[in-house]
């Protein structure tokens, strides 16, 4: 005995679009990749990259975040 489900593909796609775990683990790339644009620094301290890491467990000084700075010339 079989089943007739004419909208099965559309229903499955709609379900996957609403499912957060499905989106997280999907192997589909939804947008084409952007070309990389390298950052070229001409001299030290010319260009910096800054990242905020956290929140983390509170330090002895009461801090929850780390500010990580990278000089692109020496990277």
Biopython code that builds the backbone (N, CA, C, O; Angstrom):
import numpy as np
from Bio.PDB.StructureBuilder import StructureBuilder

atoms = [
    (1, "UNK", "N", (0.843, -1.175, 0.000)),
    (1, "UNK", "CA", (0.000, 0.000, 0.000)),
    (1, "UNK", "C", (0.888, 1.239, 0.000)),
    (1, "UNK", "O", (1.846, 1.298, 0.772)),
    (2, "UNK", "N", (0.606, 2.209, -0.825)),
    (2, "UNK", "CA", (1.384, 3.435, -0.915)),
    (2, "UNK", "C", (0.578, 4.629, -0.449)),
    (2, "UNK", "O", (-0.614, 4.531, -0.156)),
    (3, "UNK", "N", (1.255, 5.747, -0.389)),
    (3, "UNK", "CA", (0.618, 6.994, 0.024)),
    (3, "UNK", "C", (0.726, 7.998, -1.107)),
    (3, "UNK", "O", (1.714, 8.001, -1.842)),
    (4, "UNK", "N", (-0.265, 8.838, -1.254)),
    (4, "UNK", "CA", (-0.252, 9.910, -2.239)),
    (4, "UNK", "C", (-0.081, 11.226, -1.486)),
    (4, "UNK", "O", (-0.963, 11.629, -0.727)),
    (5, "UNK", "N", (1.036, 11.886, -1.693)),
    (5, "UNK", "CA", (1.348, 13.132, -0.996)),
    (5, "UNK", "C", (1.942, 14.085, -2.034)),
    (5, "UNK", "O", (3.164, 14.198, -2.134)),
    (6, "UNK", "N", (1.115, 14.759, -2.790)),
    (6, "UNK", "CA", (1.606, 15.563, -3.910)),
    (6, "UNK", "C", (2.480, 16.748, -3.496)),
    (6, "UNK", "O", (3.267, 17.232, -4.309)),
    (7, "UNK", "N", (2.367, 17.219, -2.276)),
    (7, "UNK", "CA", (3.159, 18.376, -1.839)),
    (7, "UNK", "C", (4.276, 17.970, -0.880)),
    (7, "UNK", "O", (4.747, 18.797, -0.098)),
    (8, "UNK", "N", (4.705, 16.710, -0.930)),
    (8, "UNK", "CA", (5.696, 16.214, 0.022)),
    (8, "UNK", "C", (7.009, 16.996, -0.060)),
    (8, "UNK", "O", (7.544, 17.389, 0.977)),
    (9, "UNK", "N", (7.535, 17.230, -1.245)),
    (9, "UNK", "CA", (8.811, 17.931, -1.381)),
    (9, "UNK", "C", (8.697, 19.346, -0.823)),
    (9, "UNK", "O", (9.564, 19.784, -0.067)),
    (10, "UNK", "N", (7.638, 20.064, -1.189)),
    (10, "UNK", "CA", (7.445, 21.425, -0.688)),
    (10, "UNK", "C", (7.278, 21.427, 0.829)),
    (10, "UNK", "O", (7.838, 22.289, 1.507)),
    (11, "UNK", "N", (6.524, 20.484, 1.365)),
    (11, "UNK", "CA", (6.323, 20.408, 2.811)),
    (11, "UNK", "C", (7.638, 20.129, 3.533)),
    (11, "UNK", "O", (7.895, 20.704, 4.590)),
    (12, "UNK", "N", (8.464, 19.263, 2.981)),
    (12, "UNK", "CA", (9.759, 18.949, 3.599)),
    (12, "UNK", "C", (10.689, 20.160, 3.563)),
    (12, "UNK", "O", (11.379, 20.441, 4.543)),
    (13, "UNK", "N", (10.708, 20.868, 2.451)),
    (13, "UNK", "CA", (11.541, 22.067, 2.349)),
    (13, "UNK", "C", (11.067, 23.127, 3.330)),
    (13, "UNK", "O", (11.889, 23.758, 3.994)),
    (14, "UNK", "N", (9.766, 23.335, 3.436)),
    (14, "UNK", "CA", (9.220, 24.309, 4.389)),
    (14, "UNK", "C", (9.572, 23.933, 5.827)),
    (14, "UNK", "O", (9.906, 24.800, 6.634)),
    (15, "UNK", "N", (9.497, 22.641, 6.144)),
    (15, "UNK", "CA", (9.848, 22.189, 7.492)),
    (15, "UNK", "C", (11.325, 22.451, 7.773)),
    (15, "UNK", "O", (11.677, 22.944, 8.845)),
    (16, "UNK", "N", (12.186, 22.124, 6.817)),
    (16, "UNK", "CA", (13.626, 22.312, 7.008)),
    (16, "UNK", "C", (13.977, 23.791, 7.150)),
    (16, "UNK", "O", (14.908, 24.129, 7.881)),
    (17, "UNK", "N", (13.256, 24.674, 6.470)),
    (17, "UNK", "CA", (13.508, 26.111, 6.588)),
    (17, "UNK", "C", (13.159, 26.637, 7.972)),
    (17, "UNK", "O", (13.771, 27.598, 8.437)),
    (18, "UNK", "N", (12.185, 26.025, 8.635)),
    (18, "UNK", "CA", (11.775, 26.464, 9.975)),
    (18, "UNK", "C", (12.551, 25.765, 11.086)),
    (18, "UNK", "O", (12.514, 26.210, 12.233)),
    (19, "UNK", "N", (13.244, 24.691, 10.771)),
    (19, "UNK", "CA", (13.941, 23.888, 11.779)),
    (19, "UNK", "C", (15.340, 24.463, 12.011)),
    (19, "UNK", "O", (16.174, 24.448, 11.106)),
    (20, "UNK", "N", (15.598, 24.965, 13.215)),
    (20, "UNK", "CA", (16.887, 25.582, 13.513)),
    (20, "UNK", "C", (18.018, 24.564, 13.443)),
    (20, "UNK", "O", (19.081, 24.873, 12.907)),
    (21, "UNK", "N", (17.820, 23.370, 13.964)),
    (21, "UNK", "CA", (18.864, 22.341, 13.905)),
    (21, "UNK", "C", (19.158, 21.946, 12.462)),
    (21, "UNK", "O", (20.310, 21.690, 12.111)),
    (22, "UNK", "N", (18.123, 21.896, 11.623)),
    (22, "UNK", "CA", (18.327, 21.560, 10.205)),
    (22, "UNK", "C", (19.177, 22.625, 9.524)),
    (22, "UNK", "O", (20.053, 22.297, 8.724)),
    (23, "UNK", "N", (18.931, 23.887, 9.828)),
    (23, "UNK", "CA", (19.707, 24.965, 9.227)),
    (23, "UNK", "C", (21.147, 24.944, 9.712)),
    (23, "UNK", "O", (22.067, 25.197, 8.933)),
    (24, "UNK", "N", (21.351, 24.648, 10.979)),
    (24, "UNK", "CA", (22.695, 24.641, 11.548)),
    (24, "UNK", "C", (23.539, 23.525, 10.955)),
    (24, "UNK", "O", (24.719, 23.733, 10.671)),
    (25, "UNK", "N", (22.964, 22.352, 10.762)),
    (25, "UNK", "CA", (23.715, 21.191, 10.292)),
    (25, "UNK", "C", (23.616, 20.969, 8.788)),
    (25, "UNK", "O", (24.137, 19.974, 8.284)),
    (26, "UNK", "N", (22.969, 21.858, 8.068)),
    (26, "UNK", "CA", (22.801, 21.682, 6.621)),
    (26, "UNK", "C", (24.145, 21.784, 5.915)),
    (26, "UNK", "O", (25.006, 22.572, 6.307)),
    (27, "UNK", "N", (24.315, 20.985, 4.879)),
    (27, "UNK", "CA", (25.549, 21.062, 4.109)),
    (27, "UNK", "C", (25.370, 21.914, 2.859)),
    (27, "UNK", "O", (26.233, 21.920, 1.981)),
    (28, "UNK", "N", (24.262, 22.628, 2.775)),
    (28, "UNK", "CA", (24.008, 23.497, 1.640)),
    (28, "UNK", "C", (24.574, 24.883, 1.906)),
    (28, "UNK", "O", (24.476, 25.392, 3.023)),
    (29, "UNK", "N", (25.153, 25.485, 0.907)),
    (29, "UNK", "CA", (25.615, 26.863, 1.002)),
    (29, "UNK", "C", (24.535, 27.718, 0.365)),
    (29, "UNK", "O", (24.247, 27.578, -0.823)),
    (30, "UNK", "N", (23.937, 28.599, 1.147)),
    (30, "UNK", "CA", (22.801, 29.374, 0.680)),
    (30, "UNK", "C", (23.212, 30.628, -0.086)),
    (30, "UNK", "O", (22.400, 31.200, -0.815)),
    (31, "UNK", "N", (24.451, 31.059, 0.067)),
    (31, "UNK", "CA", (24.940, 32.217, -0.658)),
    (31, "UNK", "C", (26.274, 31.851, -1.289)),
    (31, "UNK", "O", (27.041, 31.085, -0.705)),
    (32, "UNK", "N", (26.562, 32.379, -2.460)),
    (32, "UNK", "CA", (27.870, 32.099, -3.059)),
    (32, "UNK", "C", (28.966, 32.736, -2.218)),
    (32, "UNK", "O", (28.738, 33.771, -1.592)),
    (33, "UNK", "N", (30.141, 32.140, -2.193)),
    (33, "UNK", "CA", (31.220, 32.700, -1.374)),
    (33, "UNK", "C", (31.689, 34.046, -1.918)),
    (33, "UNK", "O", (31.709, 34.273, -3.128)),
    (34, "UNK", "N", (32.059, 34.916, -1.014)),
    (34, "UNK", "CA", (32.611, 36.210, -1.385)),
    (34, "UNK", "C", (34.111, 36.056, -1.592)),
    (34, "UNK", "O", (34.752, 35.297, -0.866)),
    (35, "UNK", "N", (34.680, 36.751, -2.558)),
    (35, "UNK", "CA", (36.135, 36.701, -2.698)),
    (35, "UNK", "C", (36.785, 37.358, -1.479)),
    (35, "UNK", "O", (36.258, 38.325, -0.928)),
    (36, "UNK", "N", (37.918, 36.829, -1.074)),
    (36, "UNK", "CA", (38.627, 37.371, 0.080)),
    (36, "UNK", "C", (39.405, 38.616, -0.328)),
    (36, "UNK", "O", (39.984, 38.679, -1.413)),
    (37, "UNK", "N", (39.408, 39.581, 0.545)),
    (37, "UNK", "CA", (40.148, 40.817, 0.317)),
    (37, "UNK", "C", (41.192, 40.928, 1.422)),
    (37, "UNK", "O", (40.859, 41.327, 2.538)),
    (38, "UNK", "N", (42.441, 40.587, 1.141)),
    (38, "UNK", "CA", (43.450, 40.611, 2.198)),
    (38, "UNK", "C", (43.720, 42.036, 2.687)),
    (38, "UNK", "O", (43.684, 42.998, 1.920)),
    (39, "UNK", "N", (43.987, 42.132, 3.965)),
    (39, "UNK", "CA", (44.363, 43.406, 4.557)),
    (39, "UNK", "C", (45.879, 43.486, 4.551)),
    (39, "UNK", "O", (46.552, 42.657, 5.164)),
    (40, "UNK", "N", (46.413, 44.474, 3.865)),
    (40, "UNK", "CA", (47.862, 44.630, 3.757)),
    (40, "UNK", "C", (48.260, 45.860, 4.558)),
    (40, "UNK", "O", (47.806, 46.971, 4.287)),
    (41, "UNK", "N", (49.112, 45.643, 5.546)),
    (41, "UNK", "CA", (49.614, 46.748, 6.353)),
    (41, "UNK", "C", (51.013, 47.103, 5.860)),
    (41, "UNK", "O", (51.846, 46.218, 5.665)),
    (42, "UNK", "N", (51.271, 48.380, 5.660)),
    (42, "UNK", "CA", (52.558, 48.826, 5.125)),
    (42, "UNK", "C", (53.632, 48.948, 6.190)),
    (42, "UNK", "O", (54.819, 48.844, 5.879)),
    (43, "UNK", "N", (53.248, 49.164, 7.419)),
    (43, "UNK", "CA", (54.203, 49.311, 8.510)),
    (43, "UNK", "C", (53.526, 48.888, 9.807)),
    (43, "UNK", "O", (52.300, 48.788, 9.855)),
    (44, "UNK", "N", (54.298, 48.638, 10.855)),
    (44, "UNK", "CA", (53.708, 48.219, 12.133)),
    (44, "UNK", "C", (52.700, 49.255, 12.650)),
    (44, "UNK", "O", (52.891, 50.461, 12.500)),
    (45, "UNK", "N", (51.651, 48.760, 13.246)),
    (45, "UNK", "CA", (50.578, 49.562, 13.846)),
    (45, "UNK", "C", (49.750, 50.326, 12.805)),
    (45, "UNK", "O", (49.033, 51.264, 13.154)),
    (46, "UNK", "N", (49.846, 49.931, 11.536)),
    (46, "UNK", "CA", (49.072, 50.569, 10.473)),
    (46, "UNK", "C", (47.629, 50.068, 10.475)),
    (46, "UNK", "O", (46.698, 50.851, 10.290)),
    (47, "UNK", "N", (47.445, 48.765, 10.684)),
    (47, "UNK", "CA", (46.103, 48.174, 10.662)),
    (47, "UNK", "C", (45.978, 47.179, 11.807)),
    (47, "UNK", "O", (46.887, 46.394, 12.077)),
    (48, "UNK", "N", (44.834, 47.234, 12.469)),
    (48, "UNK", "CA", (44.590, 46.372, 13.624)),
    (48, "UNK", "C", (43.309, 45.570, 13.418)),
    (48, "UNK", "O", (42.387, 46.004, 12.727)),
    (49, "UNK", "N", (43.277, 44.402, 14.028)),
    (49, "UNK", "CA", (42.062, 43.615, 14.121)),
    (49, "UNK", "C", (41.690, 43.495, 15.585)),
    (49, "UNK", "O", (42.542, 43.171, 16.412)),
    (50, "UNK", "N", (40.438, 43.749, 15.921)),
    (50, "UNK", "CA", (39.979, 43.684, 17.309)),
    (50, "UNK", "C", (38.841, 42.685, 17.419)),
    (50, "UNK", "O", (37.926, 42.681, 16.595)),
    (51, "UNK", "N", (38.901, 41.842, 18.432)),
    (51, "UNK", "CA", (37.848, 40.872, 18.710)),
    (51, "UNK", "C", (37.497, 40.935, 20.184)),
    (51, "UNK", "O", (38.376, 41.063, 21.037)),
    (52, "UNK", "N", (36.214, 40.845, 20.477)),
    (52, "UNK", "CA", (35.741, 40.754, 21.857)),
    (52, "UNK", "C", (35.375, 39.300, 22.106)),
    (52, "UNK", "O", (34.556, 38.728, 21.386)),
    (53, "UNK", "N", (35.982, 38.700, 23.128)),
    (53, "UNK", "CA", (35.753, 37.304, 23.470)),
    (53, "UNK", "C", (34.987, 37.262, 24.783)),
    (53, "UNK", "O", (35.382, 37.905, 25.756)),
    (54, "UNK", "N", (33.895, 36.508, 24.815)),
    (54, "UNK", "CA", (33.164, 36.364, 26.056)),
    (54, "UNK", "C", (31.672, 36.322, 25.812)),
    (54, "UNK", "O", (31.235, 36.326, 24.661)),
    (55, "UNK", "N", (30.893, 36.282, 26.850)),
    (55, "UNK", "CA", (31.285, 36.353, 28.256)),
    (55, "UNK", "C", (31.941, 35.058, 28.729)),
    (55, "UNK", "O", (31.627, 33.966, 28.256)),
    (56, "UNK", "N", (32.841, 35.215, 29.656)),
    (56, "UNK", "CA", (33.567, 34.099, 30.246)),
    (56, "UNK", "C", (33.281, 34.101, 31.747)),
    (56, "UNK", "O", (32.554, 34.954, 32.257)),
    (57, "UNK", "N", (33.864, 33.137, 32.435)),
    (57, "UNK", "CA", (33.708, 33.146, 33.892)),
    (57, "UNK", "C", (34.418, 34.375, 34.448)),
    (57, "UNK", "O", (35.455, 34.796, 33.935)),
    (58, "UNK", "N", (33.853, 34.930, 35.483)),
    (58, "UNK", "CA", (34.365, 36.180, 36.037)),
    (58, "UNK", "C", (35.789, 35.994, 36.558)),
    (58, "UNK", "O", (36.075, 35.041, 37.283)),
    (59, "UNK", "N", (36.681, 36.919, 36.180)),
    (59, "UNK", "CA", (38.071, 36.868, 36.638)),
    (59, "UNK", "C", (38.155, 37.403, 38.066)),
    (59, "UNK", "O", (37.167, 37.875, 38.628)),
    (60, "UNK", "N", (39.349, 37.320, 38.634)),
    (60, "UNK", "CA", (39.527, 37.829, 39.997)),
    (60, "UNK", "C", (39.307, 39.340, 40.050)),
    (60, "UNK", "O", (38.981, 39.883, 41.105)),
    (61, "UNK", "N", (39.484, 40.013, 38.922)),
    (61, "UNK", "CA", (39.238, 41.454, 38.860)),
    (61, "UNK", "C", (37.809, 41.803, 38.491)),
    (61, "UNK", "O", (37.465, 42.980, 38.379)),
    (62, "UNK", "N", (36.961, 40.778, 38.300)),
    (62, "UNK", "CA", (35.559, 41.001, 37.990)),
    (62, "UNK", "C", (35.252, 41.170, 36.508)),
    (62, "UNK", "O", (34.149, 41.578, 36.145)),
    (63, "UNK", "N", (36.216, 40.861, 35.655)),
    (63, "UNK", "CA", (36.025, 41.043, 34.212)),
    (63, "UNK", "C", (35.405, 39.802, 33.579)),
    (63, "UNK", "O", (35.717, 38.676, 33.964)),
    (64, "UNK", "N", (34.519, 40.021, 32.600)),
    (64, "UNK", "CA", (33.844, 38.926, 31.903)),
    (64, "UNK", "C", (34.282, 38.777, 30.447)),
    (64, "UNK", "O", (34.013, 37.747, 29.830)),
    (65, "UNK", "N", (34.947, 39.782, 29.891)),
    (65, "UNK", "CA", (35.298, 39.790, 28.474)),
    (65, "UNK", "C", (36.793, 40.004, 28.290)),
    (65, "UNK", "O", (37.473, 40.541, 29.164)),
    (66, "UNK", "N", (37.294, 39.571, 27.129)),
    (66, "UNK", "CA", (38.682, 39.796, 26.738)),
    (66, "UNK", "C", (38.653, 40.576, 25.428)),
    (66, "UNK", "O", (37.903, 40.229, 24.515)),
    (67, "UNK", "N", (39.453, 41.613, 25.332)),
    (67, "UNK", "CA", (39.631, 42.337, 24.083)),
    (67, "UNK", "C", (40.942, 41.864, 23.475)),
    (67, "UNK", "O", (42.013, 42.121, 24.026)),
    (68, "UNK", "N", (40.863, 41.171, 22.339)),
    (68, "UNK", "CA", (42.050, 40.642, 21.666)),
    (68, "UNK", "C", (42.393, 41.566, 20.504)),
    (68, "UNK", "O", (41.553, 41.812, 19.639)),
    (69, "UNK", "N", (43.615, 42.076, 20.479)),
    (69, "UNK", "CA", (44.068, 42.987, 19.427)),
    (69, "UNK", "C", (45.210, 42.335, 18.661)),
    (69, "UNK", "O", (46.127, 41.770, 19.256)),
    (70, "UNK", "N", (45.146, 42.418, 17.326)),
    (70, "UNK", "CA", (46.180, 41.850, 16.466)),
    (70, "UNK", "C", (46.660, 42.924, 15.503)),
    (70, "UNK", "O", (45.860, 43.555, 14.812)),
    (71, "UNK", "N", (47.972, 43.126, 15.463)),
    (71, "UNK", "CA", (48.572, 44.036, 14.497)),
    (71, "UNK", "C", (48.756, 43.257, 13.200)),
    (71, "UNK", "O", (49.487, 42.267, 13.179)),
    (72, "UNK", "N", (48.106, 43.684, 12.115)),
    (72, "UNK", "CA", (48.152, 42.927, 10.864)),
    (72, "UNK", "C", (49.538, 42.910, 10.227)),
    (72, "UNK", "O", (49.823, 42.023, 9.423)),
    (73, "UNK", "N", (50.389, 43.844, 10.554)),
    (73, "UNK", "CA", (51.738, 43.843, 9.990)),
    (73, "UNK", "C", (52.540, 42.658, 10.498)),
    (73, "UNK", "O", (53.309, 42.058, 9.746)),
    (74, "UNK", "N", (52.368, 42.317, 11.762)),
    (74, "UNK", "CA", (53.145, 41.225, 12.361)),
    (74, "UNK", "C", (52.371, 39.918, 12.439)),
    (74, "UNK", "O", (52.876, 38.934, 12.980)),
    (75, "UNK", "N", (51.178, 39.895, 11.918)),
    (75, "UNK", "CA", (50.332, 38.708, 12.017)),
    (75, "UNK", "C", (50.909, 37.547, 11.255)),
    (75, "UNK", "O", (50.318, 36.467, 11.236)),
]
sb = StructureBuilder()
sb.init_structure("model")
sb.init_model(0)
sb.init_chain("A")
sb.init_seg("    ")
for serial, (resi, resn, name, xyz) in enumerate(atoms, 1):
    if name == "N":
        sb.init_residue(resn, " ", resi, " ")
    sb.init_atom(name, np.array(xyz, "f"), 0.0, 1.0, " ", f" {name:<3s}", serial, name[0])
structure = sb.get_structure()
